[in-house]
């Protein structure tokens, strides 16, 4: 049982700070670094990449819709060529900073509304995959099991990695419960830890209707912007290790 533990980091902007990136980088094996379109700025990106390199944490580009006002959580209809160019722009920017800090971007993870949109929308999924293929087709895309991205990426020669969310509620169909609905985010530390262990060991999670949903995943996400995120991430890490899971980045 080998699992990557990832978190969304670098999500401050200007004088606004969100989460404790340095503390989380001591816990996770992969860091999804905001690229400036939903959060993040040049200084934050530089600091986050430098800290990740210092700790041997894998760096991922967390690309997003251009939506600072809504933190990238507002679904948008963007023309495929424009979306492809914007993803390419974000990926190239963060990879350039990461290389200057002695590392590199090792994978790509869409954020928020874009992440959920390309699970079901082949047109926008193709735009994202095309951007990755144009930049570096060896970079894997992190996405949900059953996502439309898997087939689109395979056709373009881009690999995918399946991901599960320890602190998000699931529908019976295996999708994430929209954040606007009550209970979409799980905050109880013991519950989140138990869910993460079950995901890693059994490859399943209990959906909101009580049914068991298969979530075969190589990586598990804990969000860095939730209250008490560091304590939660540490509990998940400890729970996985106690269950005999090896924590190792996938890229």
Secondary structure, 3 states (H helix, E strand, C coil): CEEEEEEEECCCECCECCCCHHHHHCCCCEEEEECCCCCCCHHHHHHHHHHHHHHCCEEEEECCCCCCCCCCCCCCCCCHHHHHHHHHHHHHHHHHHHHHCCCCEEEECCCHHHHHHHHHCHHHHHHHHHHHHHHHCCCEEEEECCCCHHHHHHHHCCCEEEEEECCECECCCCCECCCCCCCCECCCHHHHHHHHHHHHHHCEEECCCCCEEECCCCEEECCCCCCCHHHHHHHHHHHHHHCCCEECCCC
